[in-house]
Amino acid sequence: NGAAAERLGVGPETVKSYLRSAMRKLGARTRTEAVAAARRTGWLP
């Protein structure tokens, strides 16, 4: 989260919050599940 926060210019807690929200919307419990779901739904190529 720290590296992503630095790259995006936001705080680590913001990244954590955004990630939690996206995972909830995707119905994912892990980051791996989130990536798979995002690819299935077209969020990621």
mmCIF file of the N, C-alpha and C atoms, coordinates in Angstrom:
data_MODEL
# 
_entry.id   MODEL 
# 
loop_
_atom_site.group_PDB 
_atom_site.id 
_atom_site.type_symbol 
_atom_site.label_atom_id 
_atom_site.label_alt_id 
_atom_site.label_comp_id 
_atom_site.label_asym_id 
_atom_site.label_entity_id 
_atom_site.label_seq_id 
_atom_site.pdbx_PDB_ins_code 
_atom_site.Cartn_x 
_atom_site.Cartn_y 
_atom_site.Cartn_z 
_atom_site.occupancy 
_atom_site.B_iso_or_equiv 
_atom_site.pdbx_formal_charge 
_atom_site.auth_seq_id 
_atom_site.auth_comp_id 
_atom_site.auth_asym_id 
_atom_site.auth_atom_id 
_atom_site.pdbx_PDB_model_num 
ATOM 1   N N  . ASN A 1 1  ? 0.815   -1.188  0.000   1.00 0.00 ? 1  ASN A N  1 
ATOM 2   C CA . ASN A 1 1  ? 0.000   0.000   0.000   1.00 0.00 ? 1  ASN A CA 1 
ATOM 3   C C  . ASN A 1 1  ? 0.862   1.257   0.000   1.00 0.00 ? 1  ASN A C  1 
ATOM 4   N N  . GLY A 1 2  ? 2.003   1.200   0.670   1.00 0.00 ? 2  GLY A N  1 
ATOM 5   C CA . GLY A 1 2  ? 2.876   2.362   0.763   1.00 0.00 ? 2  GLY A CA 1 
ATOM 6   C C  . GLY A 1 2  ? 3.408   2.812   -0.586  1.00 0.00 ? 2  GLY A C  1 
ATOM 7   N N  . ALA A 1 3  ? 3.852   1.856   -1.396  1.00 0.00 ? 3  ALA A N  1 
ATOM 8   C CA . ALA A 1 3  ? 4.387   2.200   -2.717  1.00 0.00 ? 3  ALA A CA 1 
ATOM 9   C C  . ALA A 1 3  ? 3.292   2.767   -3.616  1.00 0.00 ? 3  ALA A C  1 
ATOM 10  N N  . ALA A 1 4  ? 2.110   2.161   -3.556  1.00 0.00 ? 4  ALA A N  1 
ATOM 11  C CA . ALA A 1 4  ? 0.989   2.662   -4.357  1.00 0.00 ? 4  ALA A CA 1 
ATOM 12  C C  . ALA A 1 4  ? 0.605   4.067   -3.908  1.00 0.00 ? 4  ALA A C  1 
ATOM 13  N N  . ALA A 1 5  ? 0.594   4.284   -2.609  1.00 0.00 ? 5  ALA A N  1 
ATOM 14  C CA . ALA A 1 5  ? 0.243   5.600   -2.068  1.00 0.00 ? 5  ALA A CA 1 
ATOM 15  C C  . ALA A 1 5  ? 1.228   6.660   -2.541  1.00 0.00 ? 5  ALA A C  1 
ATOM 16  N N  . GLU A 1 6  ? 2.502   6.324   -2.480  1.00 0.00 ? 6  GLU A N  1 
ATOM 17  C CA . GLU A 1 6  ? 3.531   7.277   -2.909  1.00 0.00 ? 6  GLU A CA 1 
ATOM 18  C C  . GLU A 1 6  ? 3.380   7.601   -4.391  1.00 0.00 ? 6  GLU A C  1 
ATOM 19  N N  . ARG A 1 7  ? 3.147   6.571   -5.185  1.00 0.00 ? 7  ARG A N  1 
ATOM 20  C CA . ARG A 1 7  ? 3.011   6.771   -6.629  1.00 0.00 ? 7  ARG A CA 1 
ATOM 21  C C  . ARG A 1 7  ? 1.773   7.605   -6.976  1.00 0.00 ? 7  ARG A C  1 
ATOM 22  N N  . LEU A 1 8  ? 0.695   7.416   -6.204  1.00 0.00 ? 8  LEU A N  1 
ATOM 23  C CA . LEU A 1 8  ? -0.552  8.135   -6.468  1.00 0.00 ? 8  LEU A CA 1 
ATOM 24  C C  . LEU A 1 8  ? -0.634  9.483   -5.769  1.00 0.00 ? 8  LEU A C  1 
ATOM 25  N N  . GLY A 1 9  ? 0.297   9.723   -4.851  1.00 0.00 ? 9  GLY A N  1 
ATOM 26  C CA . GLY A 1 9  ? 0.295   10.987  -4.125  1.00 0.00 ? 9  GLY A CA 1 
ATOM 27  C C  . GLY A 1 9  ? -0.782  11.074  -3.057  1.00 0.00 ? 9  GLY A C  1 
ATOM 28  N N  . VAL A 1 10 ? -1.130  9.925   -2.476  1.00 0.00 ? 10 VAL A N  1 
ATOM 29  C CA . VAL A 1 10 ? -2.122  9.877   -1.397  1.00 0.00 ? 10 VAL A CA 1 
ATOM 30  C C  . VAL A 1 10 ? -1.517  9.119   -0.221  1.00 0.00 ? 10 VAL A C  1 
ATOM 31  N N  . GLY A 1 11 ? -2.226  9.076   0.882   1.00 0.00 ? 11 GLY A N  1 
ATOM 32  C CA . GLY A 1 11 ? -1.743  8.359   2.052   1.00 0.00 ? 11 GLY A CA 1 
ATOM 33  C C  . GLY A 1 11 ? -2.009  6.867   1.954   1.00 0.00 ? 11 GLY A C  1 
ATOM 34  N N  . PRO A 1 12 ? -1.218  6.059   2.674   1.00 0.00 ? 12 PRO A N  1 
ATOM 35  C CA . PRO A 1 12 ? -1.409  4.604   2.671   1.00 0.00 ? 12 PRO A CA 1 
ATOM 36  C C  . PRO A 1 12 ? -2.808  4.183   3.128   1.00 0.00 ? 12 PRO A C  1 
ATOM 37  N N  . GLU A 1 13 ? -3.377  4.909   4.070   1.00 0.00 ? 13 GLU A N  1 
ATOM 38  C CA . GLU A 1 13 ? -4.727  4.563   4.541   1.00 0.00 ? 13 GLU A CA 1 
ATOM 39  C C  . GLU A 1 13 ? -5.772  4.807   3.453   1.00 0.00 ? 13 GLU A C  1 
ATOM 40  N N  . THR A 1 14 ? -5.527  5.785   2.595   1.00 0.00 ? 14 THR A N  1 
ATOM 41  C CA . THR A 1 14 ? -6.434  6.045   1.477   1.00 0.00 ? 14 THR A CA 1 
ATOM 42  C C  . THR A 1 14 ? -6.403  4.876   0.503   1.00 0.00 ? 14 THR A C  1 
ATOM 43  N N  . VAL A 1 15 ? -5.211  4.387   0.211   1.00 0.00 ? 15 VAL A N  1 
ATOM 44  C CA . VAL A 1 15 ? -5.073  3.231   -0.680  1.00 0.00 ? 15 VAL A CA 1 
ATOM 45  C C  . VAL A 1 15 ? -5.788  2.033   -0.068  1.00 0.00 ? 15 VAL A C  1 
ATOM 46  N N  . LYS A 1 16 ? -5.589  1.830   1.215   1.00 0.00 ? 16 LYS A N  1 
ATOM 47  C CA . LYS A 1 16 ? -6.226  0.709   1.917   1.00 0.00 ? 16 LYS A CA 1 
ATOM 48  C C  . LYS A 1 16 ? -7.749  0.806   1.817   1.00 0.00 ? 16 LYS A C  1 
ATOM 49  N N  . SER A 1 17 ? -8.274  2.008   2.000   1.00 0.00 ? 17 SER A N  1 
ATOM 50  C CA . SER A 1 17 ? -9.719  2.229   1.929   1.00 0.00 ? 17 SER A CA 1 
ATOM 51  C C  . SER A 1 17 ? -10.248 1.976   0.515   1.00 0.00 ? 17 SER A C  1 
ATOM 52  N N  . TYR A 1 18 ? -9.561  2.498   -0.496  1.00 0.00 ? 18 TYR A N  1 
ATOM 53  C CA . TYR A 1 18 ? -9.981  2.301   -1.884  1.00 0.00 ? 18 TYR A CA 1 
ATOM 54  C C  . TYR A 1 18 ? -9.945  0.818   -2.252  1.00 0.00 ? 18 TYR A C  1 
ATOM 55  N N  . LEU A 1 19 ? -8.881  0.142   -1.826  1.00 0.00 ? 19 LEU A N  1 
ATOM 56  C CA . LEU A 1 19 ? -8.739  -1.279  -2.121  1.00 0.00 ? 19 LEU A CA 1 
ATOM 57  C C  . LEU A 1 19 ? -9.861  -2.079  -1.468  1.00 0.00 ? 19 LEU A C  1 
ATOM 58  N N  . ARG A 1 20 ? -10.151 -1.772  -0.216  1.00 0.00 ? 20 ARG A N  1 
ATOM 59  C CA . ARG A 1 20 ? -11.230 -2.465  0.504   1.00 0.00 ? 20 ARG A CA 1 
ATOM 60  C C  . ARG A 1 20 ? -12.565 -2.260  -0.217  1.00 0.00 ? 20 ARG A C  1 
ATOM 61  N N  . SER A 1 21 ? -12.820 -1.035  -0.667  1.00 0.00 ? 21 SER A N  1 
ATOM 62  C CA . SER A 1 21 ? -14.065 -0.727  -1.370  1.00 0.00 ? 21 SER A CA 1 
ATOM 63  C C  . SER A 1 21 ? -14.162 -1.495  -2.692  1.00 0.00 ? 21 SER A C  1 
ATOM 64  N N  . ALA A 1 22 ? -13.088 -1.498  -3.456  1.00 0.00 ? 22 ALA A N  1 
ATOM 65  C CA . ALA A 1 22 ? -13.079 -2.212  -4.736  1.00 0.00 ? 22 ALA A CA 1 
ATOM 66  C C  . ALA A 1 22 ? -13.261 -3.707  -4.522  1.00 0.00 ? 22 ALA A C  1 
ATOM 67  N N  . MET A 1 23 ? -12.596 -4.250  -3.508  1.00 0.00 ? 23 MET A N  1 
ATOM 68  C CA . MET A 1 23 ? -12.714 -5.680  -3.228  1.00 0.00 ? 23 MET A CA 1 
ATOM 69  C C  . MET A 1 23 ? -14.145 -6.035  -2.829  1.00 0.00 ? 23 MET A C  1 
ATOM 70  N N  . ARG A 1 24 ? -14.767 -5.179  -2.048  1.00 0.00 ? 24 ARG A N  1 
ATOM 71  C CA . ARG A 1 24 ? -16.159 -5.417  -1.644  1.00 0.00 ? 24 ARG A CA 1 
ATOM 72  C C  . ARG A 1 24 ? -17.065 -5.418  -2.877  1.00 0.00 ? 24 ARG A C  1 
ATOM 73  N N  . LYS A 1 25 ? -16.876 -4.457  -3.772  1.00 0.00 ? 25 LYS A N  1 
ATOM 74  C CA . LYS A 1 25 ? -17.694 -4.370  -4.982  1.00 0.00 ? 25 LYS A CA 1 
ATOM 75  C C  . LYS A 1 25 ? -17.490 -5.582  -5.895  1.00 0.00 ? 25 LYS A C  1 
ATOM 76  N N  . LEU A 1 26 ? -16.277 -6.121  -5.885  1.00 0.00 ? 26 LEU A N  1 
ATOM 77  C CA . LEU A 1 26 ? -15.961 -7.281  -6.716  1.00 0.00 ? 26 LEU A CA 1 
ATOM 78  C C  . LEU A 1 26 ? -16.313 -8.603  -6.036  1.00 0.00 ? 26 LEU A C  1 
ATOM 79  N N  . GLY A 1 27 ? -16.647 -8.557  -4.758  1.00 0.00 ? 27 GLY A N  1 
ATOM 80  C CA . GLY A 1 27 ? -16.947 -9.783  -4.018  1.00 0.00 ? 27 GLY A CA 1 
ATOM 81  C C  . GLY A 1 27 ? -15.708 -10.609 -3.746  1.00 0.00 ? 27 GLY A C  1 
ATOM 82  N N  . ALA A 1 28 ? -14.567 -9.944  -3.602  1.00 0.00 ? 28 ALA A N  1 
ATOM 83  C CA . ALA A 1 28 ? -13.287 -10.629 -3.405  1.00 0.00 ? 28 ALA A CA 1 
ATOM 84  C C  . ALA A 1 28 ? -12.836 -10.538 -1.956  1.00 0.00 ? 28 ALA A C  1 
ATOM 85  N N  . ARG A 1 29 ? -12.181 -11.610 -1.494  1.00 0.00 ? 29 ARG A N  1 
ATOM 86  C CA . ARG A 1 29 ? -11.634 -11.618 -0.136  1.00 0.00 ? 29 ARG A CA 1 
ATOM 87  C C  . ARG A 1 29 ? -10.124 -11.410 -0.120  1.00 0.00 ? 29 ARG A C  1 
ATOM 88  N N  . THR A 1 30 ? -9.477  -11.668 -1.243  1.00 0.00 ? 30 THR A N  1 
ATOM 89  C CA . THR A 1 30 ? -8.027  -11.493 -1.332  1.00 0.00 ? 30 THR A CA 1 
ATOM 90  C C  . THR A 1 30 ? -7.704  -10.633 -2.555  1.00 0.00 ? 30 THR A C  1 
ATOM 91  N N  . ARG A 1 31 ? -6.479  -10.136 -2.585  1.00 0.00 ? 31 ARG A N  1 
ATOM 92  C CA . ARG A 1 31 ? -6.063  -9.335  -3.749  1.00 0.00 ? 31 ARG A CA 1 
ATOM 93  C C  . ARG A 1 31 ? -6.061  -10.185 -5.018  1.00 0.00 ? 31 ARG A C  1 
ATOM 94  N N  . THR A 1 32 ? -5.687  -11.450 -4.885  1.00 0.00 ? 32 THR A N  1 
ATOM 95  C CA . THR A 1 32 ? -5.681  -12.345 -6.043  1.00 0.00 ? 32 THR A CA 1 
ATOM 96  C C  . THR A 1 32 ? -7.089  -12.517 -6.591  1.00 0.00 ? 32 THR A C  1 
ATOM 97  N N  . GLU A 1 33 ? -8.056  -12.741 -5.695  1.00 0.00 ? 33 GLU A N  1 
ATOM 98  C CA . GLU A 1 33 ? -9.454  -12.845 -6.122  1.00 0.00 ? 33 GLU A CA 1 
ATOM 99  C C  . GLU A 1 33 ? -9.912  -11.539 -6.769  1.00 0.00 ? 33 GLU A C  1 
ATOM 100 N N  . ALA A 1 34 ? -9.469  -10.418 -6.226  1.00 0.00 ? 34 ALA A N  1 
ATOM 101 C CA . ALA A 1 34 ? -9.858  -9.116  -6.761  1.00 0.00 ? 34 ALA A CA 1 
ATOM 102 C C  . ALA A 1 34 ? -9.339  -8.934  -8.186  1.00 0.00 ? 34 ALA A C  1 
ATOM 103 N N  . VAL A 1 35 ? -8.100  -9.316  -8.437  1.00 0.00 ? 35 VAL A N  1 
ATOM 104 C CA . VAL A 1 35 ? -7.529  -9.192  -9.784  1.00 0.00 ? 35 VAL A CA 1 
ATOM 105 C C  . VAL A 1 35 ? -8.290  -10.082 -10.756 1.00 0.00 ? 35 VAL A C  1 
ATOM 106 N N  . ALA A 1 36 ? -8.568  -11.317 -10.349 1.00 0.00 ? 36 ALA A N  1 
ATOM 107 C CA . ALA A 1 36 ? -9.309  -12.238 -11.218 1.00 0.00 ? 36 ALA A CA 1 
ATOM 108 C C  . ALA A 1 36 ? -10.702 -11.686 -11.524 1.00 0.00 ? 36 ALA A C  1 
ATOM 109 N N  . ALA A 1 37 ? -11.386 -11.184 -10.517 1.00 0.00 ? 37 ALA A N  1 
ATOM 110 C CA . ALA A 1 37 ? -12.729 -10.633 -10.708 1.00 0.00 ? 37 ALA A CA 1 
ATOM 111 C C  . ALA A 1 37 ? -12.684 -9.382  -11.577 1.00 0.00 ? 37 ALA A C  1 
ATOM 112 N N  . ALA A 1 38 ? -11.683 -8.542  -11.382 1.00 0.00 ? 38 ALA A N  1 
ATOM 113 C CA . ALA A 1 38 ? -11.553 -7.324  -12.180 1.00 0.00 ? 38 ALA A CA 1 
ATOM 114 C C  . ALA A 1 38 ? -11.318 -7.661  -13.647 1.00 0.00 ? 38 ALA A C  1 
ATOM 115 N N  . ARG A 1 39 ? -10.560 -8.697  -13.907 1.00 0.00 ? 39 ARG A N  1 
ATOM 116 C CA . ARG A 1 39 ? -10.339 -9.111  -15.298 1.00 0.00 ? 39 ARG A CA 1 
ATOM 117 C C  . ARG A 1 39 ? -11.617 -9.664  -15.907 1.00 0.00 ? 39 ARG A C  1 
ATOM 118 N N  . ARG A 1 40 ? -12.348 -10.463 -15.125 1.00 0.00 ? 40 ARG A N  1 
ATOM 119 C CA . ARG A 1 40 ? -13.613 -11.025 -15.617 1.00 0.00 ? 40 ARG A CA 1 
ATOM 120 C C  . ARG A 1 40 ? -14.622 -9.935  -15.960 1.00 0.00 ? 40 ARG A C  1 
ATOM 121 N N  . THR A 1 41 ? -14.673 -8.893  -15.152 1.00 0.00 ? 41 THR A N  1 
ATOM 122 C CA . THR A 1 41 ? -15.668 -7.838  -15.344 1.00 0.00 ? 41 THR A CA 1 
ATOM 123 C C  . THR A 1 41 ? -15.210 -6.750  -16.309 1.00 0.00 ? 41 THR A C  1 
ATOM 124 N N  . GLY A 1 42 ? -13.963 -6.823  -16.768 1.00 0.00 ? 42 GLY A N  1 
ATOM 125 C CA . GLY A 1 42 ? -13.460 -5.838  -17.713 1.00 0.00 ? 42 GLY A CA 1 
ATOM 126 C C  . GLY A 1 42 ? -12.813 -4.618  -17.077 1.00 0.00 ? 42 GLY A C  1 
ATOM 127 N N  . TRP A 1 43 ? -12.660 -4.616  -15.743 1.00 0.00 ? 43 TRP A N  1 
ATOM 128 C CA . TRP A 1 43 ? -11.985 -3.502  -15.068 1.00 0.00 ? 43 TRP A CA 1 
ATOM 129 C C  . TRP A 1 43 ? -10.508 -3.484  -15.428 1.00 0.00 ? 43 TRP A C  1 
ATOM 130 N N  . LEU A 1 44 ? -9.946  -4.664  -15.710 1.00 0.00 ? 44 LEU A N  1 
ATOM 131 C CA . LEU A 1 44 ? -8.535  -4.790  -16.100 1.00 0.00 ? 44 LEU A CA 1 
ATOM 132 C C  . LEU A 1 44 ? -8.465  -5.544  -17.414 1.00 0.00 ? 44 LEU A C  1 
ATOM 133 N N  . PRO A 1 45 ? -7.463  -5.230  -18.223 1.00 0.00 ? 45 PRO A N  1 
ATOM 134 C CA . PRO A 1 45 ? -7.312  -5.954  -19.502 1.00 0.00 ? 45 PRO A CA 1 
ATOM 135 C C  . PRO A 1 45 ? -6.853  -7.385  -19.289 1.00 0.00 ? 45 PRO A C  1 
# 
